């Protein structure tokens, strides 16, 4: 008898629970089928890409081209504020790409991965510029040489001394950074330069260094050092075609100034 009452009580409790659940499901508000609005930058990204596809990079402002680069580093956020902040900090599109990673990361919102991505783009641009002079008669592609050196050195925050080693036909054999110095000085060793030229069987060289200050005007030390290199190289049959100083505001050619 007790077992029968227990079974009846269990049946009634189960029935009551089922009815409650059915009522709860029926009275529950319907799940919304309305999609959340697209972020405002989603449409902006597609419009900017479309403008680039139709008109090329020249149709875009510097901050817009920088936005396009940042799209891949920042997939789900508005990149315009960061692009403008980078330009405000460094001054130009080229200076953003040329800035050291540690300085890029000082800009709020620019973390290590974004800084690294920008430096990859900068390296790709330098590689592309170098390919325009490699294997060619360098003296006949002088503007390309200057463009390449500017891309590689103009925005470095320390002085670099670079040498372009040329063969008998003035084709580029090698492009090497010999020394890296401070913000206003690089130690240069003329005999080491000539020794390296002999190792590479170079017949001629072009000297290049940058002025982080931005002003490409040669100093007295630059002029004196160049004359020493010319004299040492000449004694071993190596010609110094030019010494180019690269700055943010332009470049200076020693040959153009009749200093060589």
C-alpha positions in Angstrom: 0.0 0.0 0.0 2.8 2.3 0.9 4.6 1.5 -2.3 1.5 2.3 -4.3 1.1 5.7 -2.6 4.8 6.5 -3.3 4.4 5.6 -7.0 1.2 7.8 -7.2 3.0 10.7 -5.5 6.0 10.4 -7.9 3.7 10.4 -10.9 1.9 13.5 -9.7 5.2 15.3 -9.1 6.5 14.4 -12.5 3.3 15.5 -14.2 3.4 18.9 -12.3 7.1 19.4 -13.3 6.4 18.6 -17.0 3.5 21.1 -17.1 5.7 23.7 -15.5 8.5 23.3 -18.0 6.0 23.4 -20.9 4.5 26.6 -19.5 8.0 28.1 -19.0 9.0 27.3 -22.6 5.7 28.8 -24.0 6.0 31.9 -22.0 9.7 32.6 -22.6 10.4 35.6 -24.8 11.4 34.6 -28.4 15.1 34.6 -29.2 16.0 37.8 -31.1 16.8 37.2 -34.8 18.1 40.8 -35.2 21.9 40.8 -35.9 24.0 43.3 -34.0 24.9 46.3 -36.2 28.2 46.2 -38.1 30.9 48.3 -36.6 31.3 51.6 -38.4 34.8 50.7 -39.6 33.7 47.6 -41.4 32.1 49.6 -44.3 35.0 52.1 -44.2 37.5 49.3 -44.7 35.8 48.0 -47.8 35.3 51.5 -49.3 39.0 52.3 -48.7 40.1 49.0 -50.4 37.8 49.7 -53.3 39.3 53.2 -53.8 42.8 51.6 -53.7 41.8 49.0 -56.3 40.2 51.5 -58.6 42.7 54.4 -58.3 45.9 53.1 -56.7 47.9 54.3 -53.7 48.4 57.8 -55.1 44.7 58.5 -54.7 45.0 58.0 -50.9 46.2 60.3 -48.2 49.2 59.0 -46.1 47.0 58.1 -43.2 44.7 56.2 -45.5 47.5 54.1 -47.0 48.8 53.5 -43.5 45.3 52.4 -42.5 45.4 49.8 -45.3 48.6 48.4 -43.9 47.2 48.3 -40.4 44.1 46.4 -41.5 46.1 43.1 -41.5 47.6 43.8 -38.1 44.4 45.0 -36.5 41.6 42.9 -37.9 38.7 44.1 -35.6 39.2 47.7 -34.7 39.2 51.2 -36.3 42.7 51.8 -37.5 42.3 55.4 -38.5 43.2 56.9 -35.0 46.4 54.8 -34.8 47.4 55.7 -38.4 47.0 59.4 -37.6 48.8 59.0 -34.2 51.8 57.4 -35.9 52.0 60.1 -38.5 51.7 62.8 -35.9 54.5 61.2 -33.9 57.0 60.6 -36.8 55.9 63.2 -39.4 55.5 61.3 -42.6 54.6 57.9 -44.1 58.2 57.1 -44.8 59.3 58.1 -41.3 56.7 55.8 -39.8 58.1 52.8 -41.7 61.7 53.9 -41.0 61.2 54.4 -37.3 62.8 51.8 -35.0 60.4 49.3 -33.4 61.1 50.6 -29.9 59.9 54.0 -30.9 56.9 52.7 -32.8 55.8 50.9 -29.7 55.8 54.2 -27.7 52.7 55.2 -29.7 49.6 54.1 -27.7 47.9 51.2 -29.5 51.0 50.1 -31.4 52.1 46.9 -29.8 55.0 44.6 -30.7 53.1 42.7 -33.4 52.0 45.9 -35.2 55.5 47.4 -35.0 57.0 44.2 -36.4 54.5 44.2 -39.2 55.4 47.8 -40.2 59.1 46.9 -40.2 58.4 43.9 -42.4 56.7 46.3 -44.9 59.8 48.6 -44.6 62.2 45.8 -45.3 60.1 44.7 -48.3 60.2 48.2 -49.7 64.0 48.3 -49.3 64.4 44.9 -51.0 62.3 46.1 -53.9 64.3 49.3 -54.2 67.6 47.3 -54.1 66.4 45.0 -56.9 66.1 48.0 -59.2 69.9 48.5 -59.1 71.3 45.0 -58.5 73.0 43.7 -61.6 72.6 46.9 -63.5 75.1 49.6 -64.5 74.8 51.7 -61.4 76.0 55.0 -62.8 73.3 54.8 -65.4 70.6 54.3 -62.7 71.7 57.1 -60.4 68.3 58.1 -59.3 67.5 54.5 -58.4 70.7 54.4 -56.3 69.6 57.5 -54.4 66.1 56.2 -53.9 67.3 52.9 -52.5 69.8 54.5 -50.1 67.1 57.0 -49.0 64.7 54.1 -48.3 67.4 52.1 -46.4 69.0 54.9 -44.4 67.2 58.2 -44.2 65.2 57.5 -41.2 67.7 55.5 -39.1 68.3 57.1 -35.7 72.0 56.3 -35.8 74.7 56.9 -38.4 75.4 54.1 -40.8 78.3 53.9 -43.2 77.3 51.8 -46.3 79.4 50.8 -49.3 78.3 49.8 -52.7 80.9 47.6 -54.4 81.0 47.7 -58.2 82.6 45.5 -60.9 84.4 46.7 -64.0 81.2 47.5 -65.7 79.9 49.4 -62.7 77.4 46.7 -61.9 76.5 46.2 -58.2 78.5 43.3 -56.7 77.5 43.9 -53.0 75.9 46.4 -50.7 77.2 46.3 -47.2 76.8 48.4 -44.0 80.4 48.6 -42.7 79.8 50.5 -39.5 77.0 51.8 -37.3 77.8 54.6 -35.0 76.0 57.2 -32.8 73.5 60.0 -33.7 76.3 62.1 -35.1 79.4 59.9 -35.7 80.4 56.7 -37.3 84.0 55.3 -37.0 85.4 54.6 -40.5 88.5 52.7 -41.3 89.8 53.4 -44.9 92.1 50.3 -45.0 89.2 48.0 -44.0 87.1 49.4 -46.8 89.8 48.9 -49.4 90.5 45.4 -48.0 86.9 44.4 -48.4 86.8 45.8 -51.9 89.8 43.6 -52.8 88.1 40.6 -51.3 85.1 41.1 -53.5 87.3 41.9 -56.6 85.5 45.3 -56.8 86.9 47.8 -59.3 85.0 50.8 -57.8 83.0 51.8 -54.8 80.3 54.3 -53.8 80.4 55.5 -50.2 77.1 56.3 -48.5 76.2 57.4 -45.0 73.3 59.1 -43.3 72.8 62.1 -41.1 70.1 61.3 -38.5 69.8 65.1 -38.0 68.2 65.2 -41.4 70.6 67.8 -42.9 72.8 66.1 -45.6 75.5 68.8 -45.6 78.9 67.3 -45.3 81.0 68.1 -42.2 84.7 68.8 -42.3 85.3 65.4 -40.8 83.2 63.9 -43.7 85.3 65.7 -46.3 88.6 64.7 -44.7 87.7 61.1 -44.2 86.5 60.9 -47.9 89.8 62.2 -49.2 91.7 59.6 -47.1 89.6 56.8 -48.5 90.1 58.1 -52.1 93.9 58.2 -51.7 94.2 54.8 -50.1 91.8 53.2 -52.8 93.6 54.9 -55.7 96.9 53.4 -54.7 95.3 49.9 -55.2 93.5 50.6 -58.4 90.0 51.1 -56.9 88.0 54.1 -57.9 85.7 56.0 -55.5 82.9 57.2 -57.7 81.1 59.2 -55.1 80.2 59.7 -51.5 76.5 60.3 -50.9 75.1 61.7 -47.6 71.5 60.8 -47.0 69.2 63.0 -44.9 65.5 63.3 -44.4 65.4 66.5 -46.3 67.4 65.2 -49.3 70.9 64.0 -50.2 74.3 65.5 -51.0 76.8 64.2 -53.6 80.5 64.8 -53.1 81.0 64.5 -56.8 78.3 67.0 -57.4 80.1 69.4 -55.0 83.5 68.7 -56.7 84.8 67.2 -53.5 85.9 64.1 -55.4 
